[in-house]
Amino acid sequence: MKIISLLSLIFILFIVFLEPAIPEFVKRTEHVSNFEHFDDCRYYQYAQNDSLNIKLTRSEQLDSLGRVAAVNSERFQINNYTFTSSGKTYRHYDDNGKLIYVINHRRDPNISDPNITFSVQTYSVDKLTNRKRYIFRSRIKEESKYNHMLSSEDFEPPTWQLESDEYFYYDERGRLIESNAPELFTSSQNRYTYTYDENDQLLKKTSYSGEKVIWKEHYTHRNDTTSYERVWFNDGKPDDSRTVLGFTEVYNSDGKIIYEKTEREGEVSREFEYIYNVDGLEFKKIEYDRDRDILLTTIKTCE
């Protein structure tokens, strides 16, 4: 009996420490079904020159300090080829203005169970030192892993589980020099390092999978323009079979980006232009292909 009691106690302690301490306000929004758009800022998008088929794809709710407190996305496009997950995101700040919690409710019409992620950020003074991300979703039962046809009975009830645990490191001047998720991360590229010049401008960024170099980016800065080149690696050497990518970003006097371009082997493959209103809150973003034909137009308006 003593052995059984001891095993039970160990099991209970294991469950207690395994289950993350999810704040109550996160649990209250686990099954949010109201996905109506917010009114503070809205993003509209249309393809090519088809402005008649313009669609509302993203909206934002701002707090009293003008920070984004909530976002609703409906197939919002980062560019012509990349969509974000549809759903709602909530952001919570502390009294010092630091972003502490991010809650994302993904909406997928093909999945009945909720798919929710919750990130918590930890700071030392004013520097982000750790970001943990939990996910609330169903898992396939162990005995059903090799089934070809799955039904609802093959899944466990949804639970919170740690999905990513990322750490951030700084030099004596407060510059970020490394981010690393040695145990859990949402991508195979789980470590990045950064080096700077004497003016604190980024010179090099390197991506790793563990200790293996995936790519390196080399930066140059001139007046209002930042350019960088990404070189892919294989077994510690530049991979000649992969295309070298070049990026250029141009900023206005307020530090807002007004032009971007991507080059492949020295030839422009994509360009972006940004046009802002007087206060800089609203803008129009136009994406072009290599022939300067319009691919996608994004318009942001704010109340």
C-alpha positions, 0 to 999 in steps of 0.5 A: 500500500505504501508503494502504491501511495508513493507512486500515486504521489509521484504521478500527481506531482508530475502532472502538477509540474507538467501542466503550465500555470495558464492565467484565468483570462486565457482560459476564459477565452479558450472557446471564443466564437465571436470573430467580428472585426475590430474598428480601430484599424483595418487592412483591406487587400486586393490582387493585381488591379482588381480593386472591385474585389477588395476584401477586409482581411485584418483588423486591430483594436488599440488600447488607450496608449495606441498599442495593438491589444487585439487582432482579427485576421481572415486570410491576411496576406503578408505578401502575394504568396504567404497567408497568416492563420485566420483567427484572433490574437490578444496582447497583454502588457504590464504597467511598464509597457512590456508585452507579457502575454500573447494569446492566439486563437487559430480558426480552421473550418476543417477542425472542430477542436480549438487550436490556441497558443499562449506565449508568456515573455519574461524580462530582466530589467528591460530586456526580454530573456525568455519566451515560452509558448504553449498550445491547447489542442488535441493529440492523437492517442498512442494506440491510434498513431498508425491508423490510416483513417482517424476519427474523433475517438482517436484523439485525446481531449485537448490540453495545454502543452509546452511547444517552445522555450526560447532564451535571449542573450545580450552583450555588455552594451545591451545588444541581442547576440543570441536567441536559442531554443535548445530543447523545444521550438516551432522550427528546426532552425532553433538558434540565431546569433547576431554581430554588430559594428561600432555604431550598433548596426547589425553586421551579420545574422546566422541561423542554426539547427543545433550547431549546424549553420543553415544560412548567414546574412551579411548587412551593409548600411548607408544613410537611409538604406539597409541591404543584406545578402543571405547565403545558404550553407551545407556541411559548413560550406556555402551551398552553391546549389541554393540561390543567393538572396539579396534584400534592400530596405529604404526608410524615411526620416521617421524610420518607417520603411518606404521601399523593399526589394528582393533579388535572386542572383542579382536580378530583382524578383519582387518589390514593395512600395509604401505610401503613408498619410501625414501621421504615418498611421495609415498606409498603402503597400503595393507589391510588384513582380519582376516585371513591375506588374502589381501582385497585391495591394494592401490598404490600412485605415484607422479611425 
